[in-house]
Amino acid sequence: MAVIRERISASGTKSYHVQVRIKGFPPQTKTFPNKTMAKDWAAMVQTELKAGRYLPRVVAERHTVADLIERYRKEILPLKAEKFIRDQTVHLDWWEAKLGRYNLAELNTNLIAQARGTLSTESIGKTRVKAQTKDAAGKAVTTTVVKDRVRAPATVVRYMAALSHALNTAVTEWGWLEKSPMVGVKKPKVDNERRSFLSDEEIQRVLTAAKESENRFLHTIVLLALSTGMRQSEIMTLRWRNVLVEDGADMGLLVMEKTKNGDARTAPLAEDAFTAVMALREKAIKNNAGRVPAGQLLFPSDTVDNKPVEIRKAWETCRKRAGLDDFRFHDLRHTAGSLLAMSGASTREIAEVLGHKTMAMAKRYSHLTQKHLGSVVAAMNQRLKAKKEPLK
């Protein structure tokens, strides 16, 4: 039942105080400047109380998006890995600036979708892009055009994931929301299947440029990426305890204690990469009184203790000297996968070497195995032909 009382202030201003009382629920009260608003609110509260929707909405009205993000920063983020904290702090700061003023009851799919659109289109800097044009004589001319740089779809998805986890926490642990308004907001389509890989000639160019680098570790790091398919983070966090080599062996094993997928795995160390790593190992042993410094990084920084060397600038210089446009360090991993495929490795073998959890990731290289598969089938048919008995 709802009771509406008219009140008149000392200045003569009218207001209408509403009290809704339903058995089994605490009384709900609110004041409005006119009677129509008071009646509408009373009807809404009675309906939603009986349906069990009103009290959760009251809780949501008491907290803003900024409150949500602040509590998430204090209680949830500190439990995450350092890199995760750094990235999510940037993501959450953006959402707070964009939607922080709204209370959680106001936050809906439409507001989040509009913010997602801004994430995808707002400029985050400038970039120079080479473009082909024609001069007055019709001759092709390469020019450099400055364009706005925007977030990639994969980056937008990561921003959305940060807010989504905070909202889900508010639902499942804090009771601030009945359900997450992120449900139903479409994510931009992400195409992570970069097929960029180096030719044999380009591989030699990048290795030569790496050898000429002022960074004394870059050549070995690039060799490891090309020969093992390891991610940059996996290479840079290797310690000597992760390098397993038997006396007199011409191969070794690299043990990755924790990978991007969260699992430990190993990678064979052979040929030029093995030689380069062993040369580093000999120097490390010599500098450690004849013993292997098990806890020492393979590629330590010269300026920061227990941190890997910084290679970003050295790699960019190397890439440019090798004449590689639109090529990332991570594409060395794709090159390794491509080389495995063209050398006859199966999809399962590629997945195992590169540490893919599913076959789908390794199948991106399957088009490179067609020639190899053709030769396998041809060899099989030759055997069948040889075993076929002549007709009598």
C-alpha positions in Angstrom: 0.0 0.0 0.0 1.2 3.5 -0.8 0.5 6.7 1.2 1.1 10.1 -0.3 1.2 13.1 2.0 1.2 16.7 0.8 3.8 19.0 2.5 4.2 22.7 2.4 7.5 24.4 3.3 7.9 27.7 5.1 8.3 29.4 1.7 5.0 27.9 0.5 6.5 25.3 -1.8 4.5 22.1 -2.1 6.0 18.6 -2.2 4.6 15.1 -2.0 6.1 12.5 0.4 5.4 8.9 -0.6 5.7 5.9 1.6 5.2 2.4 0.2 4.6 -0.4 2.7 4.3 -4.0 1.6 4.4 -6.9 4.0 7.8 -8.7 4.0 9.7 -5.7 2.7 11.2 -2.6 4.4 9.2 0.7 3.9 10.3 2.7 0.9 10.1 6.5 0.9 10.7 9.4 -1.5 9.7 13.0 -2.0 8.6 14.6 -5.3 7.7 18.1 -6.5 4.3 17.1 -7.9 1.7 14.5 -7.2 1.8 12.8 -10.6 5.5 11.9 -10.2 4.7 10.6 -6.7 1.9 8.4 -7.9 4.0 7.0 -10.8 6.9 6.2 -8.4 4.6 4.5 -5.9 3.1 2.3 -8.6 6.5 1.4 -10.0 7.9 0.5 -6.5 4.9 -1.7 -5.6 5.2 -3.6 -8.9 8.9 -4.1 -8.6 8.9 -5.0 -5.0 6.4 -7.8 -5.6 8.5 -8.9 -8.6 11.7 -8.8 -6.5 13.4 -6.3 -8.7 13.3 -3.1 -6.7 15.7 -3.6 -3.8 18.6 -4.6 -6.1 18.0 -1.5 -8.1 18.1 0.6 -4.9 21.5 -0.8 -4.2 22.7 -0.1 -7.7 21.5 3.5 -7.4 23.8 4.0 -4.3 27.0 3.2 -6.3 28.5 4.9 -9.3 30.7 3.3 -11.9 33.5 5.3 -10.4 32.8 3.6 -7.0 32.8 0.2 -8.7 36.2 0.9 -10.4 37.7 2.2 -7.2 36.8 -0.8 -5.2 37.9 -3.1 -7.9 41.3 -1.4 -8.0 41.7 -1.8 -4.2 40.4 -5.4 -3.8 40.8 -7.3 -7.1 43.7 -5.8 -9.1 46.4 -6.3 -6.4 45.8 -10.1 -6.7 46.8 -10.0 -10.4 50.2 -10.2 -12.2 52.2 -7.0 -12.5 51.7 -6.7 -16.3 48.0 -7.3 -15.9 47.7 -4.6 -13.2 49.5 -2.1 -15.5 47.4 -2.8 -18.5 44.0 -3.0 -16.6 44.8 0.3 -14.7 44.9 2.1 -18.1 41.7 0.4 -19.3 39.8 1.1 -16.1 41.0 4.7 -16.0 39.5 5.2 -19.4 36.1 3.8 -18.4 36.1 5.9 -15.2 36.6 9.0 -17.2 33.9 8.1 -19.7 31.2 6.5 -17.5 32.3 7.2 -13.9 29.5 9.7 -13.2 26.7 7.3 -13.9 25.2 5.2 -11.0 25.1 1.5 -11.7 21.3 1.6 -12.1 21.7 4.0 -15.0 24.4 2.0 -16.7 22.9 0.1 -19.6 23.9 -1.7 -22.8 23.4 1.4 -24.9 25.7 3.6 -22.8 28.4 0.9 -22.9 28.0 0.4 -26.7 28.3 4.1 -27.3 31.5 4.1 -25.2 32.8 1.1 -27.2 32.3 3.1 -30.4 34.4 5.9 -29.0 37.1 3.4 -28.0 37.3 2.2 -31.6 37.4 5.6 -33.3 39.0 8.2 -31.1 42.5 9.2 -32.1 45.4 8.0 -29.8 48.2 9.7 -31.8 49.5 10.1 -35.3 51.2 7.5 -37.5 53.0 7.8 -40.8 51.8 5.6 -43.6 53.4 5.1 -47.0 51.0 5.5 -49.9 51.3 5.1 -53.7 50.2 8.0 -55.9 50.8 9.1 -59.5 52.4 12.3 -60.7 51.3 14.4 -63.6 53.0 12.0 -66.0 51.3 9.0 -64.6 54.5 7.7 -62.9 54.1 5.9 -59.5 55.3 8.0 -56.6 55.6 6.9 -53.0 54.5 9.5 -50.5 54.2 9.5 -46.7 50.8 10.4 -45.3 50.2 11.3 -41.6 47.0 9.6 -40.3 45.3 9.4 -36.9 46.1 6.2 -35.0 43.2 4.4 -33.5 42.9 1.4 -31.2 42.9 -2.0 -32.9 39.8 -4.3 -32.4 41.9 -6.6 -30.1 42.7 -3.6 -27.9 39.1 -2.6 -27.7 38.2 -6.1 -26.6 40.7 -5.9 -23.8 39.3 -2.6 -22.6 35.8 -4.2 -22.6 37.1 -7.2 -20.8 38.4 -5.1 -17.9 35.0 -3.4 -17.3 33.2 -6.7 -17.8 35.2 -8.4 -15.1 34.6 -5.5 -12.7 30.8 -5.6 -13.4 30.7 -9.4 -13.0 32.5 -9.0 -9.6 29.9 -6.5 -8.6 27.2 -9.0 -9.4 28.7 -12.2 -8.0 30.6 -10.9 -5.0 29.4 -7.5 -3.9 25.7 -7.7 -4.6 25.7 -4.2 -6.2 24.0 -5.4 -9.4 21.5 -8.0 -10.3 23.1 -8.7 -13.7 25.9 -7.1 -15.8 24.8 -4.6 -18.4 27.8 -5.7 -20.4 25.8 -8.8 -21.5 24.6 -8.1 -25.0 27.2 -5.5 -25.9 28.9 -6.9 -29.1 32.7 -7.1 -29.3 34.4 -5.9 -32.4 35.6 -8.7 -34.7 39.2 -9.5 -34.1 41.5 -11.1 -36.7 44.6 -12.2 -34.9 45.7 -14.6 -37.7 48.5 -12.5 -39.0 50.2 -14.5 -41.8 53.3 -12.3 -42.0 56.5 -14.4 -42.2 59.9 -14.0 -43.7 61.4 -15.5 -46.8 64.8 -17.2 -46.6 66.4 -14.0 -48.0 64.6 -11.8 -45.4 65.7 -14.1 -42.6 69.3 -13.6 -43.5 68.8 -9.8 -43.7 67.3 -9.6 -40.3 69.9 -11.9 -38.7 72.7 -9.8 -40.3 71.1 -6.6 -39.0 70.7 -8.1 -35.5 74.4 -9.1 -35.5 75.4 -5.5 -36.3 73.2 -4.2 -33.5 74.7 -2.3 -30.6 72.7 -4.5 -28.3 75.0 -7.5 -27.7 72.1 -9.9 -27.1 69.8 -9.1 -30.0 71.3 -11.6 -32.5 70.9 -14.5 -30.1 67.4 -13.3 -29.1 66.3 -13.2 -32.8 67.9 -16.6 -33.4 65.9 -18.1 -30.5 62.6 -16.5 -31.8 63.2 -17.9 -35.3 64.5 -21.4 -34.3 62.1 -22.1 -31.4 59.0 -20.0 -32.0 59.1 -18.7 -28.5 57.3 -15.5 -27.6 59.4 -12.5 -26.7 58.3 -12.6 -23.0 59.3 -16.3 -22.8 62.8 -15.6 -24.3 63.4 -12.5 -22.1 62.6 -14.3 -18.8 64.8 -17.3 -19.4 67.3 -18.1 -16.7 70.2 -20.4 -16.8 68.3 -23.0 -14.8 65.9 -23.2 -17.7 68.7 -24.3 -20.1 69.2 -28.0 -20.0 72.3 -29.4 -21.7 74.2 -32.7 -21.2 78.0 -32.7 -21.5 79.1 -33.2 -25.0 75.6 -32.8 -26.5 75.0 -30.8 -29.6 71.4 -30.0 -28.6 69.7 -28.7 -25.5 66.3 -28.0 -24.1 64.7 -24.8 -23.0 62.2 -25.0 -20.1 59.6 -22.3 -19.9 58.3 -22.3 -16.3 55.3 -20.1 -17.1 54.0 -19.2 -20.6 51.2 -16.9 -21.8 48.8 -19.9 -21.6 49.8 -20.4 -18.0 51.4 -23.8 -18.6 55.0 -24.9 -18.5 56.5 -26.2 -21.7 59.8 -27.0 -23.4 61.5 -26.0 -26.6 64.4 -27.8 -28.3 67.6 -25.8 -28.7 69.6 -26.7 -31.8 72.0 -25.6 -34.5 73.0 -21.9 -34.6 70.7 -21.0 -31.7 72.3 -23.7 -29.6 75.8 -22.5 -30.5 74.9 -18.9 -29.6 73.4 -19.8 -26.3 76.3 -22.0 -25.4 78.7 -19.1 -26.1 76.7 -17.0 -23.7 76.7 -19.8 -21.1 80.5 -20.1 -21.2 80.9 -16.4 -20.5 78.4 -16.6 -17.6 80.3 -19.6 -16.1 83.6 -17.8 -16.5 82.1 -14.7 -14.7 80.7 -17.0 -11.9 83.9 -18.7 -10.7 83.4 -21.7 -13.0 79.8 -22.5 -12.0 76.5 -22.0 -14.0 74.7 -19.1 -12.4 71.3 -20.9 -12.3 69.2 -17.9 -11.2 70.7 -15.4 -13.6 68.8 -14.2 -16.7 70.3 -15.1 -20.0 69.8 -11.6 -21.2 70.2 -9.3 -18.2 69.9 -5.5 -18.2 73.1 -3.5 -17.7 71.3 -0.9 -15.7 68.5 -2.6 -13.7 69.2 -5.6 -11.4 67.3 -8.8 -12.1 65.5 -7.3 -15.1 65.9 -8.4 -18.8 67.7 -6.1 -21.2 65.4 -3.6 -23.1 65.4 -4.5 -26.8 62.5 -2.3 -28.2 64.7 0.4 -29.8 67.4 -2.1 -30.9 64.7 -4.3 -32.6 63.2 -1.3 -34.4 66.6 -0.3 -35.7 67.3 -3.9 -36.8 63.9 -4.1 -38.5 64.5 -0.9 -40.5 68.0 -1.9 -41.5 66.6 -5.2 -42.7 64.0 -3.4 -44.8 61.1 -5.0 -43.1 57.9 -2.8 -43.1 54.9 -3.7 -41.0 56.7 -6.5 -39.3 56.6 -7.1 -35.5 58.9 -9.1 -33.3 56.0 -11.5 -32.7 56.0 -12.2 -36.5 59.3 -14.1 -35.9 57.2 -16.6 -34.1 54.9 -16.9 -37.2 58.0 -17.3 -39.3 59.1 -20.2 -37.1 55.6 -21.8 -37.5 55.8 -21.4 -41.2 59.2 -22.9 -41.4 58.0 -25.9 -39.4 55.1 -26.3 -41.8 57.2 -26.1 -44.9 59.7 -28.6 -43.4 56.9 -31.2 -43.2 55.8 -30.8 -39.5 52.2 -31.8 -38.9 49.6 -29.5 -37.3 49.9 -31.4 -34.0 53.7 -31.1 -34.1 53.5 -27.3 -34.8 51.1 -26.8 -32.0 53.3 -28.7 -29.6 56.5 -26.8 -30.6 54.7 -23.4 -30.4 52.8 -24.2 -27.3 49.3 -23.8 -28.8 46.5 -25.1 -26.6 44.2 -25.9 -29.6 44.8 -27.2 -33.1 43.0 -24.1 -34.5 45.9 -21.9 -33.8 48.4 -24.2 -35.6 46.0 -24.7 -38.6 46.9 -21.2 -39.8 50.1 -22.7 -41.2 48.3 -25.7 -42.9 48.3 -24.1 -46.3 52.1 -24.2 -46.3 52.1 -28.0 -45.9 50.2 -28.8 -49.1 53.4 -29.4 -51.1 54.7 -31.6 -48.4 51.4 -33.5 -48.2 51.4 -33.9 -51.9 54.8 -35.5 -51.8 53.7 -37.9 -49.0 50.7 -39.0 -51.0 52.8 -39.4 -54.1 55.3 -41.6 -52.2 52.5 -43.7 -50.8 51.2 -44.3 -54.3 54.6 -45.2 -55.6 54.8 -47.9 -52.9 51.4 -49.2 -53.9 52.5 -49.3 -57.5 55.6 -51.2 -56.6 53.7 -53.8 -54.6 51.0 -54.3 -57.2 51.3 -57.7 -58.9 51.4 -57.7 -62.7 48.2 -58.9 -64.4 48.3 -62.4 -65.9 
